[in-house]
Amino acid sequence: MVNHYEAAFVLTPVLSEPQAKEAVEKFENLLTQNGGTILNREEWGLKQLAYPIQGKNSGFYVILQFDVDPSVIATLETEFRRDERIIRFLTTRLDKYAFEYAEKRRNNFKKEEA
C-alpha cells in the first residue's frame, strides 16, 4: 500500500546552491530507489528562521511531496538525522483532503508559471 507524504526540511545556510541541490537529490534518489514517486519539489531558497537553530538564523527550505510505502519513511528519517546538512525536518502523511489541497496548489502554481 502506497501513501501520500510531504517532507519539509531545512538545510544549513553555509551550503552553496549546487550543494543544496545535491542534498535534495540525495533524498529524492533514496525515495525513488525504494519504489517511491516524487510528485512535487518546492525549493523556497534561503529564508530567515523563526528562531535560531544550532546557532544559525537562516536556512534553505525544501518541501518534497511523494508517494511511497510506509516502511520507507523510517529509512528516510534516519537519513535526515544522519545528514549534517539538515537542521530540521518534518515528514507528514497526507490524508485525502490534504492531498487534494496540495494537488490544487501545484496546479495553481503551474498556471502562474505559464
C-alpha positions in Angstrom: 0.0 0.0 0.0 1.3 3.4 -1.0 0.6 6.6 0.9 1.0 10.2 0.1 3.6 12.1 2.1 5.1 15.5 2.4 8.6 16.1 3.9 9.7 19.6 4.8 13.3 20.1 5.7 15.7 23.0 6.3 19.3 22.8 5.1 22.2 24.6 6.7 22.8 28.1 5.2 26.6 27.6 4.7 25.9 25.4 1.6 26.1 26.8 -1.9 23.2 26.4 -4.3 24.8 23.4 -6.0 25.5 21.7 -2.7 21.9 22.3 -1.6 20.5 20.9 -4.8 22.8 17.8 -4.4 21.4 17.3 -0.9 17.9 17.4 -2.2 18.7 15.0 -5.0 20.2 12.6 -2.4 16.8 12.3 -0.7 14.9 12.1 -3.9 17.1 9.3 -5.1 16.6 7.5 -1.8 12.8 7.6 -2.3 12.9 6.5 -5.9 15.3 3.7 -5.2 12.8 2.4 -2.6 9.9 2.4 -5.0 8.6 5.9 -4.3 7.4 8.5 -6.7 8.3 12.2 -6.4 5.1 14.3 -7.1 6.5 17.8 -6.4 9.5 19.6 -5.2 9.4 23.2 -3.9 12.6 24.9 -3.1 11.9 28.1 -1.2 15.5 29.1 -1.1 17.3 30.8 1.8 14.9 32.1 4.4 15.1 33.5 7.9 14.3 31.1 10.7 11.7 32.0 13.3 14.3 31.2 16.0 18.0 30.2 16.0 18.7 26.5 15.4 22.2 25.2 16.2 23.4 28.8 16.2 22.0 29.5 12.7 19.5 32.2 11.8 18.6 31.1 8.3 18.4 28.0 6.1 17.4 26.6 2.7 13.7 25.4 2.9 12.7 22.5 0.8 9.3 20.6 0.5 9.0 17.3 -1.2 5.7 15.6 -1.9 5.9 11.9 -2.7 4.1 8.6 -2.8 5.9 5.7 -1.0 5.4 2.6 1.0 5.1 3.5 4.8 8.1 1.3 5.6 10.4 3.6 3.7 9.6 6.6 6.0 11.8 5.2 8.8 14.7 4.9 6.4 14.2 8.5 5.1 14.0 10.0 8.6 17.1 8.1 9.6 19.0 9.6 6.6 17.6 13.1 7.6 19.1 12.6 11.1 22.5 11.3 9.8 23.0 14.1 7.3 24.8 17.1 8.9 23.4 19.4 6.3 19.8 19.0 7.7 18.9 21.4 10.5 15.3 20.4 10.9 12.8 18.1 9.2 9.1 17.1 9.4 7.5 14.2 7.5 3.7 14.0 7.4 1.3 11.6 5.8 -1.3 13.5 3.8 -4.9 12.5 4.2 -7.2 12.8 1.1 -8.2 16.4 1.9 -4.6 17.5 2.3 -3.6 15.6 -0.8 -6.4 17.3 -2.8 -5.3 20.7 -1.5 -1.6 20.0 -2.3 -2.7 19.0 -5.8 -4.7 22.1 -6.3 -1.8 24.2 -5.0 0.5 22.5 -7.5 -1.8 23.1 -10.4 -2.3 26.8 -9.5 1.5 27.2 -9.2 1.9 25.7 -12.7 -0.7 28.1 -14.2 1.1 31.1 -12.7 4.4 29.9 -14.2 2.9 29.6 -17.7 
